[in-house]
Every structure is written in structure tokens, then in C-alpha cells.
Amino acid sequence: MAQVGIAPSDVPVIPRGVRLHFDKVRDLWVLLAPERTINLDPVGLAILREIDGTATLDAITEVLAAKYDAPAPQITADVRDFLAGLMERRILEVRT
Amino acid sequence: MAWTKPVIREIG
């Protein structure tokens, strides 16, 4: 379980210096951050694409629950863990 | 679409 918490009403924000990038050579999307990258799987990419600096965690999970065939509580838990993992690595911030 | 738990694969 991730140690960094993110509340349902928190707004995740991709900070300056971090951006989504399509790696043509590997044919995959990555999250580019200073001195490192995160290789993204399709679900990780879908989560990050919902982050626009205004959507709350609740809103993001609601959109994803409508698109994906999985129980909403599972999607909420997985999204929270994923974003908390990015926060621990300091490549995601939240506004409360 | 099918949901799979997203994994953070971090990468000199």
C-alpha cells in the first residue's frame, strides 16, 4: 500500500518539467520527468490523460469507471495507488 | 475495455 495519500476531492496536477511523450522507437507512451521516465501501460496512460489540473480524483475515477469494465471500487483503489506511487516519486502533485 | 491494475515501470 502506498504511503502517500490522495483524497477523493484532491486535484492531481502534472508538475512543470514532467510531460507525456510518445516514444516512437519503443512504440509506447512514457511519462518524461527530470532524469527518469515512467513506461506507461494502457491503463496508466488512460489515467494520466484524465489529469487536466481541474478534475478531482473522484471525477477521474468516475470517467474511467464509465469506460472500463471493472467494479468502480477496484478502479478507485487502483487509480489511487497509481497516483500515490507517482507522488512518492515527486512526479505528480495534488491541489487540495 | 478491460481494466488491469496500472504498474509504474521507472527507468542511464
Backbone of each chain as ProteinMPNN parsed JSONL, in Angstrom:
{"seq_chain_A": "MAQVGIAPSDVPVIPRGVRLHFDKVRDLWVLLAPERTINLDPVGLAILREIDGTATLDAITEVLAAKYDAPAPQITADVRDFLAGLMERRILEVRT", "coords_chain_A": {"N_chain_A": [[0.846, -1.193, 0.0], [0.53, 2.212, -0.815], [2.292, 4.911, 0.745], [1.848, 7.589, 0.575], [-0.924, 9.696, 0.597], [-3.963, 10.322, -1.245], [-6.754, 12.248, -1.497], [-10.31, 11.872, -2.24], [-11.321, 14.349, -3.091], [-9.125, 15.711, -3.904], [-7.112, 17.398, -6.367], [-5.254, 16.111, -8.859], [-2.143, 17.1, -10.311], [0.012, 17.461, -13.031], [3.291, 18.28, -12.683], [5.396, 21.13, -13.605], [7.905, 20.469, -15.996], [7.465, 17.821, -16.222], [6.106, 15.533, -18.507], [3.845, 13.956, -20.833], [4.907, 11.689, -23.328], [5.308, 10.314, -26.549], [7.083, 7.51, -27.298], [8.618, 6.782, -30.108], [10.396, 4.819, -30.938], [10.134, 2.657, -29.162], [7.477, 2.366, -29.357], [5.596, 3.151, -27.42], [3.868, 4.939, -24.812], [5.33, 7.267, -22.605], [6.034, 8.742, -19.415], [7.735, 11.555, -19.104], [10.2, 12.695, -16.954], [12.428, 14.76, -14.997], [15.554, 13.344, -15.454], [14.565, 10.747, -15.495], [12.231, 8.266, -16.653], [8.867, 7.073, -16.93], [7.586, 4.128, -17.98], [4.554, 3.604, -19.571], [1.625, 1.652, -19.173], [-1.416, 0.758, -20.967], [-3.605, 1.399, -19.248], [-2.44, 3.033, -17.295], [-1.717, 5.19, -18.917], [-4.275, 6.017, -19.717], [-5.286, 6.954, -17.298], [-3.57, 9.127, -16.759], [-4.204, 10.777, -18.868], [-6.584, 11.817, -18.132], [-5.993, 13.693, -16.324], [-6.182, 17.006, -15.872], [-5.623, 19.184, -14.421], [-7.796, 20.322, -13.257], [-9.693, 18.423, -12.699], [-10.991, 16.388, -10.113], [-9.849, 13.628, -8.045], [-12.03, 11.967, -7.61], [-13.694, 12.659, -9.808], [-12.116, 11.826, -11.933], [-11.923, 9.043, -11.528], [-14.556, 8.407, -11.858], [-15.038, 8.938, -14.572], [-13.323, 7.037, -15.704], [-14.463, 4.694, -14.73], [-16.744, 4.595, -16.207], [-15.783, 3.985, -18.669], [-14.339, 1.635, -18.498], [-14.458, -1.908, -17.958], [-14.886, -2.817, -15.069], [-15.306, -3.189, -11.518], [-16.299, -0.215, -9.837], [-15.154, 0.377, -7.24], [-12.748, -1.05, -7.388], [-11.433, 0.209, -9.501], [-11.179, 2.773, -8.411], [-9.467, 2.248, -6.216], [-7.185, 1.265, -7.529], [-6.454, 3.439, -9.15], [-5.924, 5.332, -7.198], [-3.718, 4.151, -5.891], [-1.887, 4.118, -8.009], [-1.539, 6.868, -8.608], [-0.61, 7.739, -6.141], [1.813, 6.427, -6.072], [3.168, 7.805, -8.071], [3.246, 10.294, -6.866], [4.911, 9.764, -4.7], [7.268, 9.518, -6.034], [7.677, 12.058, -6.718], [6.688, 13.055, -9.12], [4.209, 13.837, -9.532], [1.778, 16.114, -8.437], [-0.59, 17.313, -5.986], [-3.501, 19.322, -5.647], [-5.29, 20.519, -2.95]], "CA_chain_A": [[0.0, 0.0, 0.0], [1.32, 3.423, -0.901], [2.291, 5.655, 1.991], [1.348, 8.923, 0.295], [-2.36, 9.613, 0.396], [-4.633, 11.281, -2.112], [-8.163, 12.22, -1.112], [-11.225, 11.929, -3.39], [-11.547, 15.719, -3.564], [-7.856, 16.293, -4.349], [-6.934, 17.57, -7.816], [-3.882, 15.789, -9.262], [-1.567, 18.025, -11.282], [1.331, 17.087, -13.542], [4.08, 19.492, -12.449], [6.276, 21.642, -14.653], [9.077, 19.618, -16.195], [7.012, 16.438, -16.43], [5.129, 15.538, -19.596], [3.608, 12.723, -21.579], [5.681, 11.675, -24.57], [5.209, 9.038, -27.257], [8.397, 7.004, -27.702], [8.412, 6.118, -31.404], [11.258, 3.644, -31.061], [9.552, 1.542, -28.403], [6.047, 2.316, -29.645], [4.814, 3.229, -26.19], [3.816, 6.238, -24.147], [6.104, 7.363, -21.373], [5.94, 9.99, -18.672], [9.1, 12.06, -19.004], [10.474, 13.54, -15.8], [13.873, 15.012, -14.94], [16.479, 12.234, -15.217], [13.94, 9.423, -15.492], [10.955, 8.145, -17.352], [7.975, 6.005, -16.492], [6.915, 3.456, -19.089], [3.136, 3.531, -19.22], [0.747, 0.669, -19.801], [-2.605, 1.468, -21.471], [-4.436, 1.941, -18.171], [-1.7, 4.162, -16.726], [-1.861, 6.301, -19.862], [-5.666, 6.491, -19.649], [-5.423, 7.728, -16.058], [-2.853, 10.401, -16.884], [-4.887, 11.626, -19.848], [-7.732, 12.457, -17.478], [-5.492, 14.734, -15.42], [-6.14, 18.278, -16.603], [-5.368, 20.277, -13.483], [-9.046, 20.775, -12.636], [-10.505, 17.258, -12.32], [-10.658, 15.757, -8.838], [-9.67, 12.17, -8.108], [-13.384, 11.417, -7.753], [-14.163, 12.859, -11.186], [-11.285, 10.997, -12.82], [-12.306, 7.635, -11.39], [-15.913, 8.277, -12.409], [-14.89, 8.855, -16.035], [-12.7, 5.753, -16.044], [-15.412, 3.619, -14.418], [-17.711, 4.542, -17.303], [-15.107, 3.471, -19.87], [-13.719, 0.323, -18.299], [-15.302, -2.973, -17.445], [-14.383, -3.265, -13.77], [-16.063, -2.555, -10.43], [-15.823, 1.134, -9.509], [-14.219, 0.401, -6.1], [-11.433, -1.539, -7.821], [-10.827, 1.282, -10.291], [-10.802, 3.833, -7.472], [-8.297, 1.822, -5.438], [-6.02, 1.162, -8.415], [-6.065, 4.795, -9.553], [-5.329, 5.981, -6.02], [-2.381, 3.576, -5.699], [-1.031, 4.55, -9.12], [-1.207, 8.285, -8.43], [0.213, 7.856, -4.932], [3.153, 5.99, -6.468], [3.788, 8.917, -8.804], [3.519, 11.352, -5.886], [6.092, 9.359, -3.931], [8.433, 9.76, -6.893], [7.683, 13.51, -6.955], [6.366, 13.41, -10.497], [2.805, 14.242, -9.549], [1.416, 16.923, -7.274], [-2.038, 17.447, -5.831], [-4.048, 20.52, -5.012], [-6.386, 20.074, -2.083]], "C_chain_A": [[0.88, 1.24, 0.0], [1.208, 4.213, 0.396], [1.76, 7.066, 1.798], [-0.135, 8.818, -0.007], [-2.863, 10.649, -0.581], [-6.124, 11.132, -1.848], [-9.058, 12.343, -2.342], [-11.415, 13.328, -3.957], [-10.264, 16.405, -4.023], [-7.808, 16.369, -5.877], [-5.487, 17.239, -8.175], [-3.412, 16.714, -10.38], [-0.207, 17.482, -11.724], [2.208, 18.333, -13.464], [4.905, 19.908, -13.657], [7.505, 20.737, -14.772], [8.738, 18.157, -16.372], [5.977, 16.462, -17.545], [4.989, 14.156, -20.205], [4.342, 12.807, -22.907], [5.517, 10.313, -25.224], [6.586, 8.656, -27.771], [8.218, 6.185, -28.977], [9.206, 4.826, -31.506], [10.637, 2.439, -30.358], [8.055, 1.401, -28.631], [5.232, 2.279, -28.354], [4.869, 4.645, -25.623], [4.624, 6.179, -22.87], [5.789, 8.699, -20.705], [7.373, 10.453, -18.449], [9.221, 12.981, -17.805], [11.983, 13.776, -15.762], [14.654, 13.756, -14.56], [15.824, 10.874, -15.09], [12.668, 9.439, -16.315], [10.16, 7.02, -16.708], [7.352, 5.409, -17.746], [5.465, 3.217, -18.693], [2.434, 2.374, -19.921], [-0.543, 1.403, -20.196], [-3.468, 2.083, -20.373], [-3.742, 3.136, -17.508], [-1.817, 5.393, -17.612], [-3.272, 6.888, -19.786], [-5.887, 7.347, -18.407], [-4.79, 9.108, -16.236], [-3.542, 11.345, -17.867], [-6.107, 12.319, -19.253], [-7.303, 13.576, -16.541], [-5.341, 16.031, -16.202], [-5.919, 19.472, -15.681], [-6.624, 20.829, -12.838], [-9.883, 19.606, -12.118], [-10.038, 16.677, -10.989], [-10.44, 14.256, -9.046], [-11.018, 11.483, -8.314], [-13.873, 11.494, -9.199], [-13.405, 11.957, -12.157], [-11.714, 9.533, -12.74], [-13.709, 7.4, -11.953], [-15.863, 8.128, -13.931], [-14.339, 7.488, -16.434], [-13.652, 4.589, -15.786], [-16.457, 3.483, -15.519], [-17.1, 3.911, -18.552], [-14.67, 2.02, -19.722], [-14.659, -0.651, -17.61], [-14.693, -3.539, -16.163], [-15.21, -2.578, -12.692], [-15.451, -1.202, -10.063], [-14.874, 1.151, -8.311], [-12.816, -0.078, -6.478], [-10.701, -0.456, -8.61], [-10.35, 2.399, -9.369], [-9.535, 3.473, -6.71], [-7.044, 1.789, -6.308], [-5.521, 2.544, -8.845], [-5.372, 5.498, -8.394], [-3.911, 5.462, -5.777], [-1.406, 4.082, -6.764], [-0.587, 6.002, -8.918], [-0.341, 8.499, -7.191], [1.649, 7.44, -5.236], [3.891, 7.081, -7.224], [4.12, 10.065, -7.853], [4.764, 11.027, -5.065], [7.364, 9.634, -4.713], [8.555, 11.237, -7.264], [7.479, 13.86, -8.421], [4.867, 13.624, -10.654], [2.56, 15.05, -8.278], [-0.097, 16.926, -7.145], [-2.36, 18.8, -5.22], [-5.238, 20.066, -4.188], [-7.498, 21.104, -2.061]], "O_chain_A": [[1.865, 1.308, 0.735], [0.173, 4.193, 1.062], [1.273, 7.679, 2.748], [-0.559, 7.956, -0.776], [-2.273, 11.719, -0.733], [-6.685, 10.042, -1.959], [-8.626, 12.856, -3.374], [-11.643, 13.49, -5.156], [-10.3, 17.548, -4.479], [-8.377, 15.534, -6.58], [-4.582, 18.001, -7.835], [-4.178, 17.065, -11.277], [0.617, 17.095, -10.897], [1.907, 19.339, -14.108], [5.086, 19.14, -14.602], [8.067, 20.299, -13.768], [9.617, 17.339, -16.643], [5.076, 17.301, -17.543], [5.88, 13.311, -20.11], [4.392, 13.865, -23.534], [5.577, 9.282, -24.554], [7.186, 9.374, -28.571], [7.735, 5.054, -28.942], [8.74, 3.85, -32.095], [10.622, 1.334, -30.9], [7.434, 0.445, -28.166], [4.303, 1.484, -28.212], [5.777, 5.426, -25.911], [4.611, 5.182, -22.149], [5.342, 9.649, -21.348], [8.131, 9.83, -17.704], [8.448, 13.926, -17.652], [12.735, 13.063, -16.427], [14.448, 13.179, -13.492], [16.461, 9.93, -14.623], [12.113, 10.494, -16.624], [10.706, 6.144, -16.038], [6.665, 6.107, -18.492], [5.183, 2.692, -17.616], [2.628, 2.149, -21.116], [-0.741, 2.551, -19.799], [-4.007, 3.175, -20.551], [-4.389, 4.135, -17.197], [-1.995, 6.507, -17.119], [-3.444, 8.107, -19.79], [-6.597, 8.351, -18.46], [-5.397, 10.127, -15.907], [-3.472, 12.565, -17.718], [-6.604, 13.297, -19.811], [-8.137, 14.32, -16.025], [-4.486, 16.146, -17.08], [-6.014, 20.623, -16.105], [-6.547, 21.701, -11.972], [-10.689, 19.776, -11.204], [-8.841, 16.498, -10.765], [-10.797, 13.697, -10.083], [-11.132, 10.538, -9.093], [-14.396, 10.522, -9.743], [-13.988, 11.398, -13.086], [-11.851, 8.864, -13.764], [-14.007, 6.32, -12.462], [-16.563, 7.293, -14.504], [-14.823, 6.862, -17.377], [-13.653, 3.609, -16.532], [-16.994, 2.398, -15.744], [-17.816, 3.367, -19.393], [-14.636, 1.269, -20.697], [-15.517, -0.279, -16.809], [-14.067, -4.599, -16.172], [-15.758, -1.5, -12.925], [-14.23, -1.067, -9.987], [-13.874, 1.868, -8.347], [-11.82, 0.424, -5.957], [-9.506, -0.23, -8.416], [-9.243, 2.911, -9.531], [-8.633, 4.3, -6.574], [-5.975, 2.229, -5.886], [-4.315, 2.788, -8.896], [-4.361, 6.174, -8.58], [-3.005, 6.244, -5.49], [-0.262, 4.427, -6.468], [0.595, 6.321, -9.044], [0.556, 9.343, -7.193], [2.593, 8.035, -4.716], [5.095, 7.264, -7.045], [5.144, 10.731, -8.007], [5.571, 11.909, -4.771], [8.406, 9.945, -4.136], [9.436, 11.617, -8.034], [8.031, 14.845, -8.912], [4.331, 13.595, -11.762], [3.058, 14.722, -7.202], [-0.805, 16.58, -8.091], [-1.613, 19.342, -4.406], [-6.091, 19.32, -4.669], [-8.508, 20.908, -1.386]]}, "seq_chain_B": "MAWTKPVIREIG", "coords_chain_B": {"N_chain_B": [[-13.891, -1.615, -22.112], [-11.12, -3.601, -21.041], [-9.956, -3.674, -17.707], [-6.849, -3.326, -16.167], [-4.637, -3.526, -13.423], [-2.72, -0.649, -13.121], [0.795, -0.371, -13.647], [3.779, 1.024, -12.37], [6.546, 1.517, -14.165], [9.646, 2.335, -13.774], [12.34, 4.063, -15.277], [20.363, 6.855, -17.423]], "CA_chain_B": [[-12.491, -2.015, -22.191], [-10.674, -4.373, -19.883], [-9.157, -2.916, -16.74], [-5.762, -4.029, -15.49], [-4.003, -2.631, -12.45], [-1.577, 0.008, -13.756], [2.086, -0.594, -12.988], [4.767, 2.08, -12.616], [7.85, 0.954, -14.541], [10.514, 3.512, -13.79], [13.684, 3.938, -15.842], [21.485, 5.984, -17.721]], "C_chain_B": [[-12.105, -2.743, -20.909], [-9.77, -3.521, -19.0], [-8.072, -3.814, -16.174], [-5.095, -3.038, -14.553], [-2.769, -1.983, -13.078], [-0.305, -0.161, -12.934], [3.023, 0.554, -13.353], [6.108, 1.418, -12.906], [8.806, 2.117, -14.76], [11.878, 3.183, -14.383], [14.456, 5.169, -15.418], [21.164, 4.51, -17.736]], "O_chain_B": [[-12.686, -2.527, -19.846], [-8.937, -2.756, -19.484], [-8.347, -4.935, -15.748], [-5.001, -1.849, -14.859], [-1.864, -2.689, -13.523], [-0.322, -0.103, -11.705], [3.056, 0.999, -14.5], [6.73, 0.835, -12.018], [8.775, 2.788, -15.792], [12.493, 2.171, -14.046], [15.628, 5.313, -15.765], [22.048, 3.689, -17.978]]}, "name": "protein", "num_of_chains": 2, "seq": "MAQVGIAPSDVPVIPRGVRLHFDKVRDLWVLLAPERTINLDPVGLAILREIDGTATLDAITEVLAAKYDAPAPQITADVRDFLAGLMERRILEVRTMAWTKPVIREIG"}
